[in-house]
Amino acid sequence: MSGNLSFLYNDEITVLKLRKLYEDKGFKKFRMSKFESYDFYAKNKDFLVGNRIITFTDLNGKLMALKPDVTLSIIKNADNSAERQKLYYTENVYRESKDIHEFKEISQVGLEVLGDIDLFQTVEIITLAVKSLHELDENAILEISHMGYTEGLLDCLTNDPHLRSELHKLFKEKNSHDLIKLAESHSLPKSPVNTAVDVMTCKNSNDEAIENALSNALNSRMQDAVNEIREIFELLKKSGLDKHIRIDFSVTDDPGYYNGILMHGYVHAIPRDVLSGGRYDSLTAKMGKDKTNAMGFAIYFDALDRKLHTRNKTGTDAIVVYNENSDINTLADFCNKLDSDGISYTAVKAIPENCGDSKVYCIESTDVKEVVL
């Protein structure tokens, strides 16, 4: 980025850098209204984070909602005839915060690819997720997994929807202790239970994690998932991004939403993911876009408030102090000179307690004197 951006907050600078990153790869900005028909979100509430939506009645008596999600709107407005659409967004959504039990305006930056998504496109999206995280923290880690592995494993355990849901919850929590107890109480087969525990507790390197997952694969669904991860990881090695990746086949998410690759991004000193996404063909199919595949991710700036919401530079370059004895023409001429030299300043009638790195000038009658504090 070029130019003087010192007046911007760090989160604003980060958004500009992310926009450039995406536009350099051919992504087009998607813009949407702040609100949409409540019926649209009500029909797709299973795909929303949280069940509460802020609603209001418009001037025509129609029930509207402040948008709680961006992805749903992108898919709704997708061109079903296009071979591939590459879109990014910088939007605010209105939903329950993960951190506090109240509604919050949450700033999101993300991207979506709709249409034909091959291996190369998948790797490009993951690469952009890693590079996005590095705009937040150079030591950030992207965790990747695959829904096919955990769902294939659950296929081997039970066909009962309720029991499957309980097992999925324990798998998501990495709660191997209660998973074993639940499996024993329902006399579930021991081999897939042992595999589940082994995968949950795996602490190996990425290459070893892939080999371990493959050796534990109990059906073709699990094997296909491992092979896809392996192909992706080998391509990431070529760009040197593999060292910023952590592979964990025990990570899972909503199977009604995601159906393939999963991504979760983490940065230092924040105890939750700040980036999440993956492959979600299931969502596009439910919304009537049967021929449209979809993959993307979002960065949640509410989790980054304390890390990023500070100015790149505090204060101004100069503080100009004047009083009733200062010559007004001298004051105006000096401030005009600062302006023409591109020096930021603030004019005050008393020296502040904290001047930071700013230089301090006092207008004494017709003289300008720099003050050494």
N, C-alpha and C positions, 0 to 999 in steps of 0.2 A: 504494500500500500504506500502511495506517495502522498506528500502534502503534510501540513501540520494538523495532526489529529489530537493534540493534547487537550483540547476542550471537550472531547468525547469521553464518556465512561468506557471502561474496558469491555463491558458486555456489548456496547454499541460498535466498538472497533471489531470485536469478535464476529458479530453478525455480518459486517462488511467483508471481512476476510472469508467467511463461509460462503457468502454470495458469490464472490469472485471464484472460489474453489469450484463451486457447482457450475457456474456459467462457463468457465473454461473447459468444462467437460460436456457442454452442449445442453445443459438443463435450462428450461425456461421457467420464469417465475409464474406461479399460480396465485391468483388473487380471488378472494371470496368475501361475501358479505359477513358482517358480524353476527347476523342472525338468519335463521331459516325456519321453515314450517316445523312446528313441534311434531307433527305426524311422522315426518321423515326420520327423526331421531327415535321416536317411540317404536317404529317398525324395526329399528336396528339397535335397540337398547342392549341386546346381548353383546354387542361389540364395543360398548362404551366403557370407559373407566369410571366406575361408580354408577349408582342408579338415579342420582338426583340431577335435575336439569333446571336451570333458571328460565322461567317462562313469563310471557307477558301477552296481553291482547292488543293487537294493532288497531289502527283507526277504522278498519273494515270489520272488526270483530273476530279476526282470525287469530288462533293461538299460535304464538311464535316462540322460538327458543334462542337464547344466546348460545352461540355454537360451542359445544363441549368437545368437538373433535374436528380435525381437518381431513384426515384420510377418507372418512365417509363421503365428504363433499367432493373430494377429488375423484373418487370412483364414480359417484353419481354423475358427474359432468364429463367423464372420460369419453373420448371418441372411440366407440367400439370398432370402427372400421380401420383405425390407424394400426400400422404394424407395431409401432412402439412409441410411447410418449415418455419423455424424461422431464419431470417437473420438480421444482423446489418451492418452498414457501417460507415466509417469515410472518407468523400469525400469532394472535393471542386467542386462547381458548378459556372458557369459563366453566370450572368444574371444582369438585371437592379436592382439596389439597391432600397429598399423601402424608404430609407432615403434621398438619393441623386440621381439626374437624370443623372446617368452614369453607365456604366458597372462596375461590381465589382466581384472579386473572393471571393466567400462566402464559408466559412467552415461549413459543416453540419455533425452532428452525428445523426443517427436515426436507427430505426428498422422497420421491416415489417414481418408480419405473413401472409403467403399465404396458402390457402387450407381450411380445415375444421376449422372454428372458432366458437366454442361454447361459452356459458356463462363464463365458467372458463377461457378460453383463452382471452376473452374480458377483464375480470377483471385483468388478469395477465398483459396485455398490459397497462391498465390504471394505475395499481400499479407501473409498471416500469416507466411510464411517471412521476408520482409523485416523485418517488425516484430519477429519473434523475434531476428533478427540484431542489431537495434538495441538490444535488451536486453543484448547482449554488447558492442557497440561502435557508437557513433552514426555512424561512418564506414564501417561494414561494406558490402560489395557482394554482391549476389546475381547470379550468372551463370546465364543461362538459354539453353537450346538445344532442339533437337528431334531425336529419333532418326530421324524420317522423312526428314530431309535427308541425313544421312550414309548411311543405309541405301539411300535412293534413288540416291545417288551411286555406292555400291558395286554396285548393280544394273546400272549402266551400264559397270562395269569388268570384272566376271567373274561366272560362275555356279559356278565351282569353289569348294567349301566351304573347302578348305585355304588356297587363295590369298586368298579373301575374309577369312579369319581373320587372315592375315598383314597384309593391307592395313588391316584394322580396327585392329589393334594399332599400326601406324605412324600411323594417323590419330589414335588416342587419345593417342599420344605427341607429336603435332604434328611428326613427323619427316618433313618434306617431302623432304629429301635422299635418304633411303633409300627412300621411296615412289616417287620418280622412277626410281631404279635398279631397283627391283623391277618396276615397270611396263615399263621398257625391256627387261629380261631376259625378260619374258613377252609382249612385243609387244602390250601393252594399248593401247586406243584413246587417242589423245593429248588429245582434247577433255575427257573427264571427268578425266584426270590434271591438266590445266591448271586445271580448275575446283577440284579438290581442293587444289592448291597455293595458288591464289588465296584460297580460303576460309580455309585454315590461316594465311595471313600477313596477313589483313585486319586493319587497325588503325583502321578508320573509326568514326565515331559510331554509335549504335544505329540511327538512321534510315537512315544510309548503309549500314550492315551489312545491313539488311533489303533495301534496294534492290539491293545488290550480290548478295546471295544469290538474289533473285528473278531477276535478269538472268542468273545462272549456272545456274538450275534447268534440268535436262535432261529431266525427266519430271514427271508429275502428282504423284507421291509427294513430290518435292522442292517443288513449287509449293504443295501443300496444307500442308506443314510451315511454309513461310514465311508463308503467309496466316494460319495460326493464330497464329503468333508476332506478326504485325502487329496482329491484332485484340486480342490480350492486351496488347500494348504501348500501344495507343491508350487502352485502358481504364485502364491503370496511370497514364497521363499525367493522367487526370482527378483522381486522388487525390494527385498530386504525387510518387508513388513511383518514377517513371521514372528520376530522377537517381540512384537507388540500384541500378539494374539495369545489367548489362553483357550484351549479346547477342553470342553467339559460336557460329555455326553449325558450327564445326569440333569442338566438344565432343561426345563420344559416350560410350557406356557399354555394358554387356552387353546385346546385342540379344535375348537369351533372357529377360531380366528386364524391361527397359524398352521401351516401344513408342511413346512420345510425348514430351511435355515433360520436359526434364531440368533440375535445379536443383543448383547448388553454391554454398555461401555461404562468404565469406572475411572475416576480421577482421584488424586491424592486428597485425603482429609474429608471426603464426602462419603458417608456410610450407605449410599444407595446408588443405583445406576442412574446416570445422567443422560444416557442414550439407550434407546431400545428400538427394536424392529425385527424384520425378518421377511419371510415369504408368506403371503396370505392370499393364495388363490381361493381359499374357502370363502372369504369375505366377498370377493368379486363375483363368485358364482351365485351366492345368495342374493346379491343385488342385481342379478339379471345380466351380468357381463360374463357369460359362460366361456367365451373365447379369449378373455382377458386375464393373463397372469399378472401378478403384482408383487413387488418387493420394495421395501423402503425402510427408513428409520427416522426417528425424531430425537432432537436434543431438547431437554426440559430445562429451561433457564431458571425456573423457580428453585431448583436444587442447587443452582450456581450463584444465587443472589449474593451471598456473603463473599464468595470467591471472586466474582467478576464486577459487582456493582460498586466500583471505585473509579475515580478519575485516573486517567493515564498520567496526568501531572496535576498536582494540587496547586491552587492559587494562580497568580499571574506572574509575569516576568518582573513587573515593577509595581511599587506602591508609591503614589504621589500624595504627599501630605501638604495641605494648605490651611490657612486660617484667615481671619478677617484682615490681617495686615499684609496678606500676599497680594501681589499685583496680578490682577485678573488677566491682563494681556500676556504676562510672563507665563502664567499657568496654562493659558490656551495654547501659546506657541510651543511650550515644552510637550504638552500632550499631543499636539499635532505632529511633532517630530517623532514621538514614540510610535504613533500610528503609521507614519510614512516609512519608518524603519522596521515595521512588522513586529513591534514589541507590544505584548499585551500588558495592560495596566488597569489599576483601579485608583480613583481619586478619593481620598478620605480626609477627615479633619483631625484625626488623631492616629498615631502609630498603633496598629493592632498588637495585641499581646503575642500572637504567633504569626510571624511573617513568612515562615517556611523558607523557601529558597529565593523569595522575591528580593530584588534590590529596592531600597527605600530612598526616595528623594524628597527633600523638603523645599518648599517655595518660601523663601524668606525675603519679603519685599520683592525686589526685582532679581534676586539671586536664586539659583538652583544648586542645592548642595546634596551630595550623596551622603547618607547617614550610615555609619558602620555600627552595627548593633553588637 
